[in-house]
């Protein structure tokens, strides 16, 4: 029997697996932010990276920092809820990518709800200061894009195979 793109079933991420990936992202990010706020009195140089506490009242790279805190908080919370729902419904694809994005977004929403800002601690000197939640978001997006590329390539291969098979 020949498998075609129409009969191929994509793998799905279960809610349990999603939560088991997302929860540690949230916990580790919030723990590192709390530790940094309590222990860093000033910048700490670690080779090419500097650890320092900064407070971001906006969203990515400080965009929207002039907006009222409530607007930014509601906006980011709604986007996070939409991300979680889309991921749980497998609209963002299988694998850990969607859970990393959702976990990073949720950690930043929780931080903003607690502090009215998001704590950023990693300073490369040539890039805006960021945190582990931001790193999880970027890594998650990269994994989603990679998975989409693989899936599209696999679908194309299945279609080409079906076109070459005269019995299909």
C-alpha positions in Angstrom: 0.0 0.0 0.0 1.3 3.4 -1.0 1.1 6.2 1.6 0.1 9.6 0.1 0.0 13.0 1.6 -3.7 12.7 2.0 -3.4 9.6 4.2 -0.3 10.6 6.2 -1.1 11.4 9.7 1.1 14.0 11.5 2.4 13.3 14.9 0.6 15.1 17.7 1.9 16.6 20.9 -0.2 15.4 23.8 -1.4 17.9 26.5 0.7 16.0 29.0 3.9 16.2 27.0 3.1 19.9 26.3 2.8 20.7 30.0 5.9 18.6 30.9 7.9 20.8 28.6 6.2 24.1 29.3 6.2 23.9 33.1 10.0 23.6 33.6 10.5 26.6 31.2 8.3 28.7 33.4 9.8 27.5 36.7 13.4 27.9 35.6 12.9 31.3 34.1 11.1 32.7 37.2 13.7 31.1 39.5 16.6 32.7 37.6 14.9 36.1 37.6 14.2 35.9 41.3 17.7 34.8 42.1 19.1 37.6 39.9 17.0 40.3 41.6 18.0 39.0 45.1 21.7 38.5 44.4 23.0 40.9 41.7 23.9 44.3 43.1 25.5 45.3 39.8 26.7 43.7 36.6 28.5 40.4 36.9 30.9 39.7 34.0 31.0 36.1 32.8 33.4 36.2 29.8 31.5 37.8 26.8 28.2 37.8 28.8 27.3 40.2 31.5 24.5 39.4 34.0 22.6 42.5 35.2 19.1 43.2 36.3 17.0 45.4 34.1 13.3 46.0 34.0 11.5 46.0 30.6 8.1 47.7 30.7 7.5 47.0 27.0 7.4 43.8 25.0 10.3 42.5 22.9 13.2 44.8 22.9 11.3 47.4 24.9 8.8 48.1 22.1 5.7 49.6 23.7 7.5 50.7 26.9 5.6 54.0 26.7 2.2 52.3 26.8 0.3 51.9 30.1 1.3 48.8 32.0 -2.2 47.4 32.0 -2.5 47.6 28.2 0.9 45.7 27.8 -0.1 43.2 30.4 -3.5 42.4 28.8 -2.0 42.3 25.3 0.7 39.9 26.2 -1.6 37.7 28.3 -4.1 37.4 25.4 -1.4 36.5 23.0 -0.1 33.9 25.5 -3.5 32.3 25.9 -3.9 32.2 22.1 -0.5 30.5 21.8 -1.3 27.9 24.5 -4.7 27.1 22.8 -3.2 26.9 19.4 -0.4 24.7 20.6 -2.8 22.4 22.5 -4.9 22.0 19.4 -1.7 21.2 17.4 -1.9 24.2 15.2 1.7 25.0 15.8 3.0 21.5 14.9 4.4 18.6 17.0 7.5 18.6 19.1 8.8 20.8 21.9 8.8 24.1 20.0 5.2 25.2 20.8 5.7 24.4 24.5 8.9 26.3 24.6 7.2 29.4 23.0 4.2 29.1 25.3 6.4 28.5 28.4 8.6 31.5 27.7 5.5 33.7 27.0 3.8 32.5 30.2 6.8 33.1 32.3 7.1 36.7 31.1 3.4 37.2 31.7 3.7 36.0 35.2 6.7 38.2 35.8 4.9 41.2 34.4 1.8 40.5 36.6 4.1 40.3 39.7 6.5 43.2 38.9 4.6 45.4 36.3 7.7 44.8 34.2 9.7 41.8 32.9 13.1 41.3 34.4 15.9 40.8 31.9 19.3 39.6 33.1 21.5 38.5 30.1 23.4 41.2 28.5 25.6 40.4 25.4 26.6 44.0 25.0 25.6 44.1 21.3 21.9 42.9 21.7 19.1 44.1 24.0 19.2 42.5 27.4 17.0 39.4 27.6 16.0 36.5 29.9 15.7 32.7 29.7 12.0 33.0 28.8 13.0 35.0 25.7 15.6 32.3 24.9 12.9 29.6 25.1 10.7 31.6 22.8 13.4 32.1 20.2 14.5 28.4 20.4 10.8 27.3 20.2 10.2 29.4 17.1 13.3 28.0 15.5 12.1 24.4 16.2 8.6 25.2 14.8 10.1 26.6 11.6 12.4 23.6 11.3 9.6 21.2 11.9 7.4 23.0 9.3 10.3 22.8 6.8 10.7 19.1 7.4 7.0 18.4 7.2 6.7 20.4 3.9 9.6 18.5 2.5 8.2 15.2 3.5 4.8 16.1 2.1 6.4 17.1 -1.2 8.3 13.8 -1.3 5.1 11.8 -0.6 3.3 13.6 -3.4 6.2 13.0 -5.8 6.2 9.3 -4.9 2.5 9.0 -5.5 2.8 10.7 -8.9 5.5 8.2 -10.0 3.5 5.2 -8.7 1.0 4.2 -11.5 -1.0 2.1 -9.0 -1.8 5.1 -6.8 
